[in-house]
Amino acid sequence: MKNNILITTTNSIENTEIDKYFGIVSTNIVVGTNLFADFGASLTDIFGGNSEIYKGKLGKIYKMAIEEIQSKANLLGANAILGLKIDFDEISGKGKSMFMVSAIGTGVRIKYNEVHKQEVASTLRDSVSLEQLQNEQLKREIISLLESKALLKQNHWEYLFSNPTNEIADLLLIYFNIYSQQYLSELETNIVNNTMAYFKLIDYDYAINLLYADLNEKTDIKILIIKDAELFSPIKIIELLDQNQIKIAIKCLETNKETYNKDDLDNMKIIINKLDNLPQTGKMEKSKGMFSSKDKEDFICQNNHKNSSNIEYCETCQLNIFGLKEKEVQIINNFKQRAEALECLIK
């Protein structure tokens, strides 16, 4: 619903706070002079007192530019465009002319503060606009479809992206879990992509608490969303390590977040310390050599497979002495490098 994206020429909107910046959003609309051909034969319409046809044509181009920049902002997950600037230019060359409209602004996601919410609530008690009524109806329709596990249509997704709420997120996660297991059609594939995009729009803390809750070996779907939505939470990963959910915690190490701070770094160091001090699940065991009187040492993995002492990963189950696979060790090493880079930047 691109028309729900608020556009302003100012750098802020009263009674709101900016939750996220999406960067520059721009568009260029170019049209040939044939668009103005229907009044070209009547110069008096332009140079006389009446220029309504000319203004009408420019107005259509203006509207096209606005709609296109709204669409681009909507795809980014923005619900507002700040600092909008629009320029009209004429491009000429080789006896031909074209008109160009350029629109540029900053895509953002805004949150309304309590003052605004109270004002809206007060207004709603007195009157309800047609748009408000239609949106409420559509929201109820979407909730009903999610509860019945029915497929959502494009207009439903457009509403969800323009009006992200925590209430819908819980239902959407269940819905996602069902359809992510099957790829029967392009429509169902869109469900997976759209659901992951939706979790980038709702409240950050709510999304983290919802997705990190009850993570286990069977919840790779949640981790997929966590990674895609960049919901890295070192505190939640520490909790997983304390619960001995080592494998799940390591999977979450690959997740990023949009911005990092000193608290993140401190918690990342705690994670690294815990991983560096994991208990050994395998062991090194001495045994008598077959052709020598000297004892030899074997690596016995957690599944009791015997390996030569120079083997780091069990040849049968690919686990090292700490019960980790080579890929998991690489994830940990990459995480350590990220922490080192972050410490360098913060210092």
C-alpha positions, 0 to 999 in steps of 0.5 A, spaced: 500 500 500 504 505 497 499 510 498 500 509 505 507 512 505 507 519 508 511 524 504 514 530 507 519 536 504 521 537 512 527 532 515 522 530 521 515 529 522 511 532 528 510 527 534 514 521 531 521 518 532 525 515 526 526 508 527 530 506 521 533 509 515 533 506 509 537 511 505 536 515 499 530 513 495 529 517 488 526 516 481 526 519 474 520 520 469 522 522 462 517 523 457 517 525 450 514 532 448 508 528 444 505 528 451 504 535 450 502 535 442 494 536 444 496 543 446 502 545 441 497 548 436 494 553 441 500 557 443 495 562 446 493 557 451 500 557 454 502 564 453 495 567 454 491 567 461 489 559 460 495 554 461 490 549 465 492 543 459 499 544 460 499 544 468 494 538 467 500 534 463 505 536 468 501 534 474 500 527 471 508 526 470 508 529 478 503 524 480 507 518 476 514 520 480 510 520 487 507 513 485 514 511 483 518 513 489 513 511 494 513 504 491 521 504 491 520 506 499 515 501 500 519 495 497 525 497 502 520 497 508 519 504 509 513 508 511 515 515 510 519 519 505 523 525 508 526 531 505 522 530 498 525 534 493 522 534 486 525 538 479 523 539 472 528 539 467 527 539 459 532 535 455 534 537 448 538 534 443 538 533 435 532 537 434 528 533 439 526 535 446 524 531 452 521 533 459 524 529 466 521 529 473 526 527 478 524 526 485 529 524 491 528 523 498 530 519 504 526 513 506 525 512 513 521 507 518 517 512 523 514 510 530 508 515 532 509 517 540 504 517 545 502 524 544 500 522 537 497 515 539 492 519 544 490 524 538 488 518 534 485 515 539 481 521 541 479 522 533 477 515 532 472 516 538 469 522 534 469 519 527 472 514 523 475 515 515 473 510 510 480 508 509 481 507 517 474 502 516 477 499 510 484 497 513 481 495 519 476 490 515 482 488 511 486 487 518 481 482 520 480 478 514 488 477 514 488 474 521 482 470 519 486 467 513 492 466 517 488 462 523 485 458 517 492 457 514 489 460 507 494 463 502 494 470 503 494 475 496 498 480 494 493 486 497 494 482 504 502 482 503 501 490 501 497 491 507 502 487 512 508 491 509 505 498 510 502 496 517 507 492 521 504 489 528 507 485 533 500 482 533 500 479 526 507 476 527 505 471 532 500 468 527 505 469 521 511 465 524 506 459 525 504 460 518 511 461 515 513 454 518 507 450 515 509 453 508 516 453 508 516 446 508 513 445 501 515 449 495 509 447 491 508 454 487 510 461 486 505 463 491 507 459 496 515 461 495 513 468 496 510 466 503 517 465 505 520 471 502 515 476 504 514 473 511 522 474 512 521 481 510 516 482 515 520 481 521 525 486 519 519 491 520 516 489 526 519 492 533 526 489 534 526 487 541 519 483 540 522 480 534 528 477 537 524 475 543 519 471 539 524 468 534 529 466 540 524 463 544 524 455 544 530 454 539 532 447 538 535 443 533 528 443 529 527 450 529 532 452 523 526 455 520 526 461 526 534 461 525 533 462 517 528 468 519 533 471 524 539 471 519 535 474 514 532 480 518 539 481 521 536 480 529 543 478 532 542 478 539 549 476 543 545 476 550 540 471 547 546 467 544 549 467 551 542 464 554 543 458 549 550 457 551 548 457 558 542 452 557 547 447 553 544 449 546 551 449 543 549 447 536 544 452 536 548 458 539 553 457 534 548 457 528 546 464 531 553 466 531 552 467 523 547 473 524 548 480 523 545 486 526 545 493 523 549 497 528 553 495 534 555 498 540 560 497 546 555 492 550 554 488 544 562 487 544 562 486 551 557 480 550 561 478 544 567 477 548 563 473 553 560 468 548 568 467 545 570 466 552 564 460 553 566 457 547 573 457 548 572 453 555 567 448 552 568 441 555 571 436 552 566 431 549 571 426 546 578 424 549 585 422 548 586 415 550 593 411 551 593 404 548 599 399 547 602 399 540 601 392 536 608 392 533 611 396 539 612 396 546 611 403 547 604 406 548 600 410 543 595 415 543 588 415 540 583 420 539 576 417 541 570 422 539 564 422 543 560 417 539 566 412 541 569 412 535 577 411 535 582 415 531 589 416 530 591 422 535 593 426 529 586 426 527 582 432 529 576 430 526 573 423 527 573 420 520 566 417 522 562 422 525 566 428 523 566 431 530 572 434 534 574 433 541 569 438 543 563 435 539 564 440 534 564 439 526 569 443 522 564 448 519 562 450 526 569 451 528 570 456 522 563 459 524 566 460 531 573 463 528 569 468 523 565 470 529 572 472 533 574 476 527 568 480 527 569 481 534 576 483 533 574 488 528 569 491 532 573 492 538 578 496 533 573 500 530 570 502 537 576 503 540 
